[in-house]
Amino acid sequence: MQFPFLYIADSPDKGKGVFTSQPIAENTLIEIAPVIVLSESDLLLIEKTHLYNYYFIWGHSQKEAAIALGYGSMYNHAYQPNVAYKMDYNQQTISFISWKAIAAGEELVINYNGDEDDQTPVWFHQ
């Protein structure tokens, strides 16, 4: 499930990102992205590829990886995100929900730390 008004465009200093052409109200389910789950040994291989910047840590033990399909792996990082995400390990999906109201033309961003309030520097800010 994904809104038809989401689109991929250039994001200043971030490469490509997810944007909306219509306003999105706070607490709106934006997308349910299926994932491809990768094993712990696959994660070691991914860390040596360009996919390193696109995977989510996955599983109850946090030792696996997941590549989100749809726009899931295209959301950029922000320490003040406008989108939250929730993982469903059983259904192998990630749900993206607006954390606050989002204006038309605005980029949809998530906090890569997994918690909307976590200000810990992510790997590319260390």
Backbone atoms as SQL, in Angstrom:
CREATE TABLE atoms (id INTEGER PRIMARY KEY, chain TEXT, resi INTEGER, resn TEXT, atom TEXT, x REAL, y REAL, z REAL);
INSERT INTO atoms VALUES
  (1, 'A', 1, 'MET', 'N', 0.833, -1.168, 0.000),
  (2, 'A', 1, 'MET', 'CA', 0.000, 0.000, 0.000),
  (3, 'A', 1, 'MET', 'C', 0.883, 1.238, 0.000),
  (4, 'A', 2, 'GLN', 'N', 0.530, 2.181, -0.854),
  (5, 'A', 2, 'GLN', 'CA', 1.313, 3.397, -0.970),
  (6, 'A', 2, 'GLN', 'C', 0.447, 4.460, -1.642),
  (7, 'A', 3, 'PHE', 'N', 0.543, 5.699, -1.188),
  (8, 'A', 3, 'PHE', 'CA', -0.236, 6.773, -1.792),
  (9, 'A', 3, 'PHE', 'C', 0.283, 7.103, -3.186),
  (10, 'A', 4, 'PRO', 'N', -0.617, 7.366, -4.135),
  (11, 'A', 4, 'PRO', 'CA', -0.180, 7.694, -5.498),
  (12, 'A', 4, 'PRO', 'C', 0.473, 9.071, -5.610),
  (13, 'A', 5, 'PHE', 'N', 0.338, 9.915, -4.593),
  (14, 'A', 5, 'PHE', 'CA', 0.928, 11.249, -4.680),
  (15, 'A', 5, 'PHE', 'C', 2.338, 11.321, -4.098),
  (16, 'A', 6, 'LEU', 'N', 2.899, 10.179, -3.706),
  (17, 'A', 6, 'LEU', 'CA', 4.302, 10.142, -3.304),
  (18, 'A', 6, 'LEU', 'C', 5.158, 10.038, -4.555),
  (19, 'A', 7, 'TYR', 'N', 6.323, 10.644, -4.518),
  (20, 'A', 7, 'TYR', 'CA', 7.219, 10.558, -5.668),
  (21, 'A', 7, 'TYR', 'C', 8.668, 10.684, -5.210),
  (22, 'A', 8, 'ILE', 'N', 9.575, 10.227, -6.053),
  (23, 'A', 8, 'ILE', 'CA', 11.008, 10.297, -5.797),
  (24, 'A', 8, 'ILE', 'C', 11.560, 11.503, -6.551),
  (25, 'A', 9, 'ALA', 'N', 12.373, 12.310, -5.875),
  (26, 'A', 9, 'ALA', 'CA', 13.007, 13.475, -6.498),
  (27, 'A', 9, 'ALA', 'C', 14.346, 13.730, -5.825),
  (28, 'A', 10, 'ASP', 'N', 15.127, 14.620, -6.426),
  (29, 'A', 10, 'ASP', 'CA', 16.396, 15.003, -5.826),
  (30, 'A', 10, 'ASP', 'C', 16.158, 15.718, -4.502),
  (31, 'A', 11, 'SER', 'N', 16.971, 15.356, -3.524),
  (32, 'A', 11, 'SER', 'CA', 16.910, 15.957, -2.199),
  (33, 'A', 11, 'SER', 'C', 18.232, 16.683, -1.958),
  (34, 'A', 12, 'PRO', 'N', 18.198, 17.956, -1.610),
  (35, 'A', 12, 'PRO', 'CA', 19.451, 18.698, -1.424),
  (36, 'A', 12, 'PRO', 'C', 20.411, 17.976, -0.477),
  (37, 'A', 13, 'ASP', 'N', 21.613, 17.732, -0.961),
  (38, 'A', 13, 'ASP', 'CA', 22.696, 17.110, -0.187),
  (39, 'A', 13, 'ASP', 'C', 22.405, 15.683, 0.263),
  (40, 'A', 14, 'LYS', 'N', 21.355, 15.046, -0.272),
  (41, 'A', 14, 'LYS', 'CA', 21.007, 13.693, 0.183),
  (42, 'A', 14, 'LYS', 'C', 20.791, 12.713, -0.961),
  (43, 'A', 15, 'GLY', 'N', 20.976, 13.103, -2.192),
  (44, 'A', 15, 'GLY', 'CA', 20.684, 12.213, -3.310),
  (45, 'A', 15, 'GLY', 'C', 19.203, 12.244, -3.615),
  (46, 'A', 16, 'LYS', 'N', 18.594, 11.091, -3.724),
  (47, 'A', 16, 'LYS', 'CA', 17.156, 10.982, -3.991),
  (48, 'A', 16, 'LYS', 'C', 16.397, 10.836, -2.681),
  (49, 'A', 17, 'GLY', 'N', 15.154, 11.296, -2.664),
  (50, 'A', 17, 'GLY', 'CA', 14.317, 11.173, -1.480),
  (51, 'A', 17, 'GLY', 'C', 12.858, 11.031, -1.864),
  (52, 'A', 18, 'VAL', 'N', 12.003, 10.795, -0.867),
  (53, 'A', 18, 'VAL', 'CA', 10.566, 10.635, -1.060),
  (54, 'A', 18, 'VAL', 'C', 9.878, 11.960, -0.731),
  (55, 'A', 19, 'PHE', 'N', 9.008, 12.405, -1.628),
  (56, 'A', 19, 'PHE', 'CA', 8.276, 13.661, -1.474),
  (57, 'A', 19, 'PHE', 'C', 6.787, 13.403, -1.677),
  (58, 'A', 20, 'THR', 'N', 5.972, 14.377, -1.296),
  (59, 'A', 20, 'THR', 'CA', 4.535, 14.280, -1.497),
  (60, 'A', 20, 'THR', 'C', 4.049, 15.480, -2.306),
  (61, 'A', 21, 'SER', 'N', 3.133, 15.231, -3.223),
  (62, 'A', 21, 'SER', 'CA', 2.543, 16.326, -3.997),
  (63, 'A', 21, 'SER', 'C', 1.256, 16.834, -3.358),
  (64, 'A', 22, 'GLN', 'N', 0.813, 16.178, -2.281),
  (65, 'A', 22, 'GLN', 'CA', -0.392, 16.592, -1.559),
  (66, 'A', 22, 'GLN', 'C', -0.089, 16.632, -0.059),
  (67, 'A', 23, 'PRO', 'N', -0.801, 17.459, 0.694),
  (68, 'A', 23, 'PRO', 'CA', -0.594, 17.464, 2.152),
  (69, 'A', 23, 'PRO', 'C', -0.957, 16.112, 2.761),
  (70, 'A', 24, 'ILE', 'N', -0.273, 15.770, 3.836),
  (71, 'A', 24, 'ILE', 'CA', -0.549, 14.536, 4.576),
  (72, 'A', 24, 'ILE', 'C', -0.796, 14.924, 6.024),
  (73, 'A', 25, 'ALA', 'N', -1.922, 14.509, 6.570),
  (74, 'A', 25, 'ALA', 'CA', -2.267, 14.825, 7.955),
  (75, 'A', 25, 'ALA', 'C', -1.398, 14.016, 8.919),
  (76, 'A', 26, 'GLU', 'N', -1.238, 14.542, 10.121),
  (77, 'A', 26, 'GLU', 'CA', -0.526, 13.834, 11.182),
  (78, 'A', 26, 'GLU', 'C', -1.180, 12.486, 11.443),
  (79, 'A', 27, 'ASN', 'N', -0.343, 11.485, 11.750),
  (80, 'A', 27, 'ASN', 'CA', -0.793, 10.138, 12.104),
  (81, 'A', 27, 'ASN', 'C', -1.516, 9.430, 10.959),
  (82, 'A', 28, 'THR', 'N', -1.042, 9.645, 9.739),
  (83, 'A', 28, 'THR', 'CA', -1.591, 8.982, 8.556),
  (84, 'A', 28, 'THR', 'C', -0.667, 7.850, 8.143),
  (85, 'A', 29, 'LEU', 'N', -1.230, 6.674, 7.902),
  (86, 'A', 29, 'LEU', 'CA', -0.445, 5.565, 7.370),
  (87, 'A', 29, 'LEU', 'C', -0.100, 5.904, 5.922),
  (88, 'A', 30, 'ILE', 'N', 1.174, 6.052, 5.642),
  (89, 'A', 30, 'ILE', 'CA', 1.641, 6.488, 4.330),
  (90, 'A', 30, 'ILE', 'C', 1.948, 5.309, 3.420),
  (91, 'A', 31, 'GLU', 'N', 2.593, 4.310, 3.985),
  (92, 'A', 31, 'GLU', 'CA', 3.035, 3.185, 3.175),
  (93, 'A', 31, 'GLU', 'C', 3.241, 1.966, 4.058),
  (94, 'A', 32, 'ILE', 'N', 2.907, 0.798, 3.516),
  (95, 'A', 32, 'ILE', 'CA', 3.297, -0.477, 4.117),
  (96, 'A', 32, 'ILE', 'C', 4.221, -1.130, 3.101),
  (97, 'A', 33, 'ALA', 'N', 5.491, -1.179, 3.448),
  (98, 'A', 33, 'ALA', 'CA', 6.501, -1.690, 2.525),
  (99, 'A', 33, 'ALA', 'C', 6.872, -3.123, 2.876),
  (100, 'A', 34, 'PRO', 'N', 6.734, -4.050, 1.938),
  (101, 'A', 34, 'PRO', 'CA', 7.258, -5.395, 2.184),
  (102, 'A', 34, 'PRO', 'C', 8.778, -5.328, 2.199),
  (103, 'A', 35, 'VAL', 'N', 9.401, -6.270, 2.880),
  (104, 'A', 35, 'VAL', 'CA', 10.860, -6.282, 2.964),
  (105, 'A', 35, 'VAL', 'C', 11.420, -7.614, 2.498),
  (106, 'A', 36, 'ILE', 'N', 12.655, -7.558, 2.070),
  (107, 'A', 36, 'ILE', 'CA', 13.434, -8.760, 1.791),
  (108, 'A', 36, 'ILE', 'C', 14.373, -8.915, 2.981),
  (109, 'A', 37, 'VAL', 'N', 14.211, -9.995, 3.723),
  (110, 'A', 37, 'VAL', 'CA', 15.013, -10.231, 4.925),
  (111, 'A', 37, 'VAL', 'C', 16.296, -10.947, 4.529),
  (112, 'A', 38, 'LEU', 'N', 17.397, -10.439, 5.079),
  (113, 'A', 38, 'LEU', 'CA', 18.711, -11.001, 4.809),
  (114, 'A', 38, 'LEU', 'C', 19.326, -11.507, 6.108),
  (115, 'A', 39, 'SER', 'N', 20.044, -12.591, 6.018),
  (116, 'A', 39, 'SER', 'CA', 20.637, -13.220, 7.201),
  (117, 'A', 39, 'SER', 'C', 21.799, -12.393, 7.754),
  (118, 'A', 40, 'GLU', 'N', 22.256, -12.805, 8.922),
  (119, 'A', 40, 'GLU', 'CA', 23.394, -12.157, 9.552),
  (120, 'A', 40, 'GLU', 'C', 24.631, -12.230, 8.651),
  (121, 'A', 41, 'SER', 'N', 24.835, -13.366, 8.002),
  (122, 'A', 41, 'SER', 'CA', 25.993, -13.496, 7.101),
  (123, 'A', 41, 'SER', 'C', 25.817, -12.631, 5.853),
  (124, 'A', 42, 'ASP', 'N', 24.579, -12.487, 5.366),
  (125, 'A', 42, 'ASP', 'CA', 24.327, -11.586, 4.234),
  (126, 'A', 42, 'ASP', 'C', 24.603, -10.140, 4.623),
  (127, 'A', 43, 'LEU', 'N', 24.293, -9.783, 5.865),
  (128, 'A', 43, 'LEU', 'CA', 24.529, -8.423, 6.341),
  (129, 'A', 43, 'LEU', 'C', 26.011, -8.063, 6.246),
  (130, 'A', 44, 'LEU', 'N', 26.874, -9.006, 6.556),
  (131, 'A', 44, 'LEU', 'CA', 28.313, -8.759, 6.457),
  (132, 'A', 44, 'LEU', 'C', 28.717, -8.441, 5.021),
  (133, 'A', 45, 'LEU', 'N', 28.054, -9.086, 4.070),
  (134, 'A', 45, 'LEU', 'CA', 28.346, -8.816, 2.658),
  (135, 'A', 45, 'LEU', 'C', 27.785, -7.462, 2.221),
  (136, 'A', 46, 'ILE', 'N', 26.579, -7.146, 2.664),
  (137, 'A', 46, 'ILE', 'CA', 25.944, -5.876, 2.284),
  (138, 'A', 46, 'ILE', 'C', 26.764, -4.697, 2.772),
  (139, 'A', 47, 'GLU', 'N', 27.393, -4.832, 3.913),
  (140, 'A', 47, 'GLU', 'CA', 28.182, -3.734, 4.464),
  (141, 'A', 47, 'GLU', 'C', 29.343, -3.348, 3.560),
  (142, 'A', 48, 'LYS', 'N', 29.649, -4.183, 2.558),
  (143, 'A', 48, 'LYS', 'CA', 30.733, -3.902, 1.611),
  (144, 'A', 48, 'LYS', 'C', 30.190, -3.385, 0.280),
  (145, 'A', 49, 'THR', 'N', 28.881, -3.097, 0.213),
  (146, 'A', 49, 'THR', 'CA', 28.264, -2.673, -1.043),
  (147, 'A', 49, 'THR', 'C', 27.557, -1.331, -0.876),
  (148, 'A', 50, 'HIS', 'N', 27.063, -0.821, -1.980),
  (149, 'A', 50, 'HIS', 'CA', 26.284, 0.422, -1.963),
  (150, 'A', 50, 'HIS', 'C', 24.970, 0.253, -1.179),
  (151, 'A', 51, 'LEU', 'N', 24.467, -0.968, -1.062),
  (152, 'A', 51, 'LEU', 'CA', 23.238, -1.226, -0.300),
  (153, 'A', 51, 'LEU', 'C', 23.407, -0.941, 1.188),
  (154, 'A', 52, 'TYR', 'N', 24.637, -0.767, 1.634),
  (155, 'A', 52, 'TYR', 'CA', 24.913, -0.448, 3.037),
  (156, 'A', 52, 'TYR', 'C', 24.094, 0.749, 3.513),
  (157, 'A', 53, 'ASN', 'N', 23.836, 1.701, 2.626),
  (158, 'A', 53, 'ASN', 'CA', 23.105, 2.915, 2.982),
  (159, 'A', 53, 'ASN', 'C', 21.589, 2.770, 2.877),
  (160, 'A', 54, 'TYR', 'N', 21.095, 1.580, 2.553),
  (161, 'A', 54, 'TYR', 'CA', 19.668, 1.410, 2.290),
  (162, 'A', 54, 'TYR', 'C', 18.983, 0.325, 3.108),
  (163, 'A', 55, 'TYR', 'N', 19.686, -0.358, 3.980),
  (164, 'A', 55, 'TYR', 'CA', 19.052, -1.451, 4.715),
  (165, 'A', 55, 'TYR', 'C', 18.635, -1.010, 6.113),
  (166, 'A', 56, 'PHE', 'N', 17.718, -1.787, 6.676),
  (167, 'A', 56, 'PHE', 'CA', 17.278, -1.616, 8.058),
  (168, 'A', 56, 'PHE', 'C', 17.813, -2.794, 8.866),
  (169, 'A', 57, 'ILE', 'N', 18.236, -2.558, 10.106),
  (170, 'A', 57, 'ILE', 'CA', 18.539, -3.660, 11.024),
  (171, 'A', 57, 'ILE', 'C', 17.219, -4.364, 11.276),
  (172, 'A', 58, 'TRP', 'N', 17.231, -5.700, 11.339),
  (173, 'A', 58, 'TRP', 'CA', 15.987, -6.451, 11.361),
  (174, 'A', 58, 'TRP', 'C', 16.032, -7.582, 12.375),
  (175, 'A', 59, 'GLY', 'N', 14.850, -7.978, 12.817),
  (176, 'A', 59, 'GLY', 'CA', 14.677, -9.160, 13.653),
  (177, 'A', 59, 'GLY', 'C', 14.734, -8.853, 15.138),
  (178, 'A', 60, 'HIS', 'N', 14.168, -9.758, 15.910),
  (179, 'A', 60, 'HIS', 'CA', 14.133, -9.582, 17.360),
  (180, 'A', 60, 'HIS', 'C', 15.543, -9.500, 17.944),
  (181, 'A', 61, 'SER', 'N', 16.483, -10.218, 17.334),
  (182, 'A', 61, 'SER', 'CA', 17.866, -10.186, 17.821),
  (183, 'A', 61, 'SER', 'C', 18.655, -9.024, 17.216),
  (184, 'A', 62, 'GLN', 'N', 18.060, -8.332, 16.234),
  (185, 'A', 62, 'GLN', 'CA', 18.711, -7.202, 15.560),
  (186, 'A', 62, 'GLN', 'C', 20.014, -7.616, 14.873),
  (187, 'A', 63, 'LYS', 'N', 20.075, -8.870, 14.409),
  (188, 'A', 63, 'LYS', 'CA', 21.282, -9.364, 13.743),
  (189, 'A', 63, 'LYS', 'C', 21.073, -9.598, 12.258),
  (190, 'A', 64, 'GLU', 'N', 19.843, -9.398, 11.785),
  (191, 'A', 64, 'GLU', 'CA', 19.552, -9.558, 10.373),
  (192, 'A', 64, 'GLU', 'C', 19.427, -8.175, 9.737),
  (193, 'A', 65, 'ALA', 'N', 19.190, -8.175, 8.439),
  (194, 'A', 65, 'ALA', 'CA', 18.977, -6.926, 7.709),
  (195, 'A', 65, 'ALA', 'C', 17.721, -7.074, 6.870),
  (196, 'A', 66, 'ALA', 'N', 17.154, -5.938, 6.475),
  (197, 'A', 66, 'ALA', 'CA', 15.992, -5.954, 5.585),
  (198, 'A', 66, 'ALA', 'C', 16.132, -4.828, 4.580),
  (199, 'A', 67, 'ILE', 'N', 15.843, -5.152, 3.346),
  (200, 'A', 67, 'ILE', 'CA', 15.739, -4.147, 2.292),
  (201, 'A', 67, 'ILE', 'C', 14.254, -3.917, 2.087),
  (202, 'A', 68, 'ALA', 'N', 13.814, -2.683, 2.308),
  (203, 'A', 68, 'ALA', 'CA', 12.399, -2.350, 2.145),
  (204, 'A', 68, 'ALA', 'C', 12.113, -2.094, 0.668),
  (205, 'A', 69, 'LEU', 'N', 11.033, -2.649, 0.199),
  (206, 'A', 69, 'LEU', 'CA', 10.605, -2.421, -1.177),
  (207, 'A', 69, 'LEU', 'C', 9.690, -1.196, -1.209),
  (208, 'A', 70, 'GLY', 'N', 9.075, -0.933, -2.353),
  (209, 'A', 70, 'GLY', 'CA', 8.313, 0.300, -2.482),
  (210, 'A', 70, 'GLY', 'C', 9.277, 1.460, -2.323),
  (211, 'A', 71, 'TYR', 'N', 8.873, 2.489, -1.609),
  (212, 'A', 71, 'TYR', 'CA', 9.755, 3.615, -1.334),
  (213, 'A', 71, 'TYR', 'C', 10.496, 3.444, -0.008),
  (214, 'A', 72, 'GLY', 'N', 10.265, 2.340, 0.674),
  (215, 'A', 72, 'GLY', 'CA', 10.755, 2.138, 2.031),
  (216, 'A', 72, 'GLY', 'C', 12.219, 2.417, 2.269),
  (217, 'A', 73, 'SER', 'N', 13.092, 2.005, 1.369),
  (218, 'A', 73, 'SER', 'CA', 14.520, 2.222, 1.567),
  (219, 'A', 73, 'SER', 'C', 14.991, 3.556, 0.988),
  (220, 'A', 74, 'MET', 'N', 14.050, 4.374, 0.521),
  (221, 'A', 74, 'MET', 'CA', 14.406, 5.665, -0.090),
  (222, 'A', 74, 'MET', 'C', 14.161, 6.855, 0.827),
  (223, 'A', 75, 'TYR', 'N', 13.554, 6.647, 1.996),
  (224, 'A', 75, 'TYR', 'CA', 13.327, 7.756, 2.918),
  (225, 'A', 75, 'TYR', 'C', 14.670, 8.198, 3.496),
  (226, 'A', 76, 'ASN', 'N', 14.944, 9.482, 3.425),
  (227, 'A', 76, 'ASN', 'CA', 16.180, 10.025, 3.977),
  (228, 'A', 76, 'ASN', 'C', 16.063, 10.239, 5.483),
  (229, 'A', 77, 'HIS', 'N', 17.219, 10.469, 6.096),
  (230, 'A', 77, 'HIS', 'CA', 17.323, 10.652, 7.542),
  (231, 'A', 77, 'HIS', 'C', 17.155, 12.113, 7.946),
  (232, 'A', 78, 'ALA', 'N', 16.544, 12.336, 9.097),
  (233, 'A', 78, 'ALA', 'CA', 16.519, 13.642, 9.760),
  (234, 'A', 78, 'ALA', 'C', 16.385, 13.399, 11.259),
  (235, 'A', 79, 'TYR', 'N', 17.052, 14.220, 12.059),
  (236, 'A', 79, 'TYR', 'CA', 16.927, 14.104, 13.506),
  (237, 'A', 79, 'TYR', 'C', 15.593, 14.654, 13.992),
  (238, 'A', 80, 'GLN', 'N', 14.935, 15.457, 13.166),
  (239, 'A', 80, 'GLN', 'CA', 13.576, 15.938, 13.438),
  (240, 'A', 80, 'GLN', 'C', 12.699, 15.431, 12.296),
  (241, 'A', 81, 'PRO', 'N', 12.341, 14.147, 12.322),
  (242, 'A', 81, 'PRO', 'CA', 11.612, 13.550, 11.203),
  (243, 'A', 81, 'PRO', 'C', 10.147, 13.980, 11.170),
  (244, 'A', 82, 'ASN', 'N', 9.531, 13.772, 10.015),
  (245, 'A', 82, 'ASN', 'CA', 8.085, 13.977, 9.915),
  (246, 'A', 82, 'ASN', 'C', 7.359, 12.652, 9.704),
  (247, 'A', 83, 'VAL', 'N', 8.118, 11.566, 9.649),
  (248, 'A', 83, 'VAL', 'CA', 7.565, 10.223, 9.465),
  (249, 'A', 83, 'VAL', 'C', 8.216, 9.277, 10.470),
  (250, 'A', 84, 'ALA', 'N', 7.412, 8.418, 11.057),
  (251, 'A', 84, 'ALA', 'CA', 7.896, 7.349, 11.934),
  (252, 'A', 84, 'ALA', 'C', 7.750, 6.025, 11.183),
  (253, 'A', 85, 'TYR', 'N', 8.457, 5.011, 11.641),
  (254, 'A', 85, 'TYR', 'CA', 8.278, 3.699, 11.022),
  (255, 'A', 85, 'TYR', 'C', 8.172, 2.620, 12.094),
  (256, 'A', 86, 'LYS', 'N', 7.430, 1.584, 11.735),
  (257, 'A', 86, 'LYS', 'CA', 7.200, 0.464, 12.650),
  (258, 'A', 86, 'LYS', 'C', 7.413, -0.828, 11.880),
  (259, 'A', 87, 'MET', 'N', 8.208, -1.690, 12.452),
  (260, 'A', 87, 'MET', 'CA', 8.523, -2.964, 11.809),
  (261, 'A', 87, 'MET', 'C', 7.591, -4.065, 12.295),
  (262, 'A', 88, 'ASP', 'N', 7.162, -4.900, 11.381),
  (263, 'A', 88, 'ASP', 'CA', 6.368, -6.079, 11.708),
  (264, 'A', 88, 'ASP', 'C', 7.179, -7.286, 11.243),
  (265, 'A', 89, 'TYR', 'N', 7.895, -7.892, 12.183),
  (266, 'A', 89, 'TYR', 'CA', 8.778, -9.003, 11.839),
  (267, 'A', 89, 'TYR', 'C', 8.000, -10.216, 11.342),
  (268, 'A', 90, 'ASN', 'N', 6.808, -10.449, 11.857),
  (269, 'A', 90, 'ASN', 'CA', 6.018, -11.604, 11.434),
  (270, 'A', 90, 'ASN', 'C', 5.503, -11.455, 10.008),
  (271, 'A', 91, 'GLN', 'N', 5.006, -10.262, 9.675),
  (272, 'A', 91, 'GLN', 'CA', 4.473, -10.021, 8.328),
  (273, 'A', 91, 'GLN', 'C', 5.566, -9.601, 7.342),
  (274, 'A', 92, 'GLN', 'N', 6.750, -9.341, 7.858),
  (275, 'A', 92, 'GLN', 'CA', 7.888, -8.880, 7.061),
  (276, 'A', 92, 'GLN', 'C', 7.531, -7.613, 6.282),
  (277, 'A', 93, 'THR', 'N', 7.091, -6.602, 7.048),
  (278, 'A', 93, 'THR', 'CA', 6.748, -5.303, 6.479),
  (279, 'A', 93, 'THR', 'C', 7.249, -4.191, 7.398),
  (280, 'A', 94, 'ILE', 'N', 7.364, -2.997, 6.822),
  (281, 'A', 94, 'ILE', 'CA', 7.622, -1.785, 7.590),
  (282, 'A', 94, 'ILE', 'C', 6.519, -0.797, 7.243),
  (283, 'A', 95, 'SER', 'N', 5.844, -0.290, 8.267),
  (284, 'A', 95, 'SER', 'CA', 4.799, 0.720, 8.069),
  (285, 'A', 95, 'SER', 'C', 5.388, 2.091, 8.338),
  (286, 'A', 96, 'PHE', 'N', 5.075, 3.031, 7.463),
  (287, 'A', 96, 'PHE', 'CA', 5.532, 4.409, 7.593),
  (288, 'A', 96, 'PHE', 'C', 4.318, 5.282, 7.882),
  (289, 'A', 97, 'ILE', 'N', 4.377, 6.032, 8.985),
  (290, 'A', 97, 'ILE', 'CA', 3.245, 6.818, 9.480),
  (291, 'A', 97, 'ILE', 'C', 3.708, 8.263, 9.670),
  (292, 'A', 98, 'SER', 'N', 2.904, 9.221, 9.235),
  (293, 'A', 98, 'SER', 'CA', 3.293, 10.624, 9.420),
  (294, 'A', 98, 'SER', 'C', 3.345, 10.941, 10.906),
  (295, 'A', 99, 'TRP', 'N', 4.440, 11.527, 11.339),
  (296, 'A', 99, 'TRP', 'CA', 4.694, 11.882, 12.731),
  (297, 'A', 99, 'TRP', 'C', 4.085, 13.237, 13.035),
  (298, 'A', 100, 'LYS', 'N', 3.946, 14.041, 11.989),
  (299, 'A', 100, 'LYS', 'CA', 3.347, 15.371, 12.073),
  (300, 'A', 100, 'LYS', 'C', 2.746, 15.679, 10.710),
  (301, 'A', 101, 'ALA', 'N', 2.018, 16.765, 10.589),
  (302, 'A', 101, 'ALA', 'CA', 1.448, 17.157, 9.304),
  (303, 'A', 101, 'ALA', 'C', 2.585, 17.473, 8.333),
  (304, 'A', 102, 'ILE', 'N', 2.401, 17.078, 7.073),
  (305, 'A', 102, 'ILE', 'CA', 3.418, 17.266, 6.042),
  (306, 'A', 102, 'ILE', 'C', 2.785, 18.054, 4.900),
  (307, 'A', 103, 'ALA', 'N', 3.441, 19.102, 4.474),
  (308, 'A', 103, 'ALA', 'CA', 2.921, 19.971, 3.418),
  (309, 'A', 103, 'ALA', 'C', 3.216, 19.393, 2.038),
  (310, 'A', 104, 'ALA', 'N', 2.394, 19.752, 1.068),
  (311, 'A', 104, 'ALA', 'CA', 2.644, 19.373, -0.323),
  (312, 'A', 104, 'ALA', 'C', 4.016, 19.882, -0.735),
  (313, 'A', 105, 'GLY', 'N', 4.777, 19.051, -1.424),
  (314, 'A', 105, 'GLY', 'CA', 6.110, 19.411, -1.869),
  (315, 'A', 105, 'GLY', 'C', 7.205, 19.121, -0.862),
  (316, 'A', 106, 'GLU', 'N', 6.833, 18.755, 0.359),
  (317, 'A', 106, 'GLU', 'CA', 7.802, 18.499, 1.418),
  (318, 'A', 106, 'GLU', 'C', 8.386, 17.099, 1.297),
  (319, 'A', 107, 'GLU', 'N', 9.644, 16.957, 1.700),
  (320, 'A', 107, 'GLU', 'CA', 10.273, 15.645, 1.729),
  (321, 'A', 107, 'GLU', 'C', 9.829, 14.887, 2.974),
  (322, 'A', 108, 'LEU', 'N', 9.589, 13.598, 2.822),
  (323, 'A', 108, 'LEU', 'CA', 9.248, 12.724, 3.947),
  (324, 'A', 108, 'LEU', 'C', 10.552, 12.133, 4.461),
  (325, 'A', 109, 'VAL', 'N', 10.848, 12.332, 5.747),
  (326, 'A', 109, 'VAL', 'CA', 12.109, 11.886, 6.328),
  (327, 'A', 109, 'VAL', 'C', 11.859, 11.118, 7.626),
  (328, 'A', 110, 'ILE', 'N', 12.727, 10.160, 7.884),
  (329, 'A', 110, 'ILE', 'CA', 12.654, 9.336, 9.087),
  (330, 'A', 110, 'ILE', 'C', 13.941, 9.508, 9.884),
  (331, 'A', 111, 'ASN', 'N', 13.907, 9.136, 11.157),
  (332, 'A', 111, 'ASN', 'CA', 15.111, 9.119, 11.971),
  (333, 'A', 111, 'ASN', 'C', 15.688, 7.714, 11.890),
  (334, 'A', 112, 'TYR', 'N', 16.859, 7.575, 11.309),
  (335, 'A', 112, 'TYR', 'CA', 17.466, 6.259, 11.123),
  (336, 'A', 112, 'TYR', 'C', 17.768, 5.552, 12.434),
  (337, 'A', 113, 'ASN', 'N', 17.750, 6.268, 13.539),
  (338, 'A', 113, 'ASN', 'CA', 17.978, 5.637, 14.835),
  (339, 'A', 113, 'ASN', 'C', 16.790, 4.783, 15.277),
  (340, 'A', 114, 'GLY', 'N', 15.662, 4.902, 14.585),
  (341, 'A', 114, 'GLY', 'CA', 14.499, 4.087, 14.914),
  (342, 'A', 114, 'GLY', 'C', 13.564, 4.714, 15.931),
  (343, 'A', 115, 'ASP', 'N', 13.979, 5.793, 16.546),
  (344, 'A', 115, 'ASP', 'CA', 13.164, 6.506, 17.529),
  (345, 'A', 115, 'ASP', 'C', 13.141, 7.962, 17.109),
  (346, 'A', 116, 'GLU', 'N', 11.966, 8.526, 16.974),
  (347, 'A', 116, 'GLU', 'CA', 11.816, 9.886, 16.462),
  (348, 'A', 116, 'GLU', 'C', 12.567, 10.913, 17.300),
  (349, 'A', 117, 'ASP', 'N', 12.817, 10.628, 18.573),
  (350, 'A', 117, 'ASP', 'CA', 13.473, 11.579, 19.465),
  (351, 'A', 117, 'ASP', 'C', 14.964, 11.308, 19.681),
  (352, 'A', 118, 'ASP', 'N', 15.494, 10.248, 19.106),
  (353, 'A', 118, 'ASP', 'CA', 16.889, 9.857, 19.325),
  (354, 'A', 118, 'ASP', 'C', 17.817, 10.752, 18.488),
  (355, 'A', 119, 'GLN', 'N', 18.660, 11.507, 19.158),
  (356, 'A', 119, 'GLN', 'CA', 19.571, 12.435, 18.499),
  (357, 'A', 119, 'GLN', 'C', 20.990, 11.877, 18.355),
  (358, 'A', 120, 'THR', 'N', 21.180, 10.593, 18.627),
  (359, 'A', 120, 'THR', 'CA', 22.491, 9.971, 18.497),
  (360, 'A', 120, 'THR', 'C', 22.979, 10.109, 17.050),
  (361, 'A', 121, 'PRO', 'N', 24.206, 10.589, 16.843),
  (362, 'A', 121, 'PRO', 'CA', 24.695, 10.717, 15.468),
  (363, 'A', 121, 'PRO', 'C', 24.678, 9.381, 14.726),
  (364, 'A', 122, 'VAL', 'N', 24.140, 9.387, 13.525),
  (365, 'A', 122, 'VAL', 'CA', 24.126, 8.187, 12.687),
  (366, 'A', 122, 'VAL', 'C', 25.484, 8.029, 12.025),
  (367, 'A', 123, 'TRP', 'N', 25.738, 6.881, 11.398),
  (368, 'A', 123, 'TRP', 'CA', 27.063, 6.525, 10.899),
  (369, 'A', 123, 'TRP', 'C', 27.678, 7.578, 9.974),
  (370, 'A', 124, 'PHE', 'N', 26.886, 8.264, 9.169),
  (371, 'A', 124, 'PHE', 'CA', 27.493, 9.230, 8.248),
  (372, 'A', 124, 'PHE', 'C', 27.694, 10.606, 8.881),
  (373, 'A', 125, 'HIS', 'N', 27.356, 10.752, 10.170),
  (374, 'A', 125, 'HIS', 'CA', 27.652, 11.981, 10.907),
  (375, 'A', 125, 'HIS', 'C', 28.721, 11.754, 11.970),
  (376, 'A', 126, 'GLN', 'N', 29.303, 10.566, 12.008),
  (377, 'A', 126, 'GLN', 'CA', 30.318, 10.258, 13.017),
  (378, 'A', 126, 'GLN', 'C', 31.707, 10.483, 12.456);
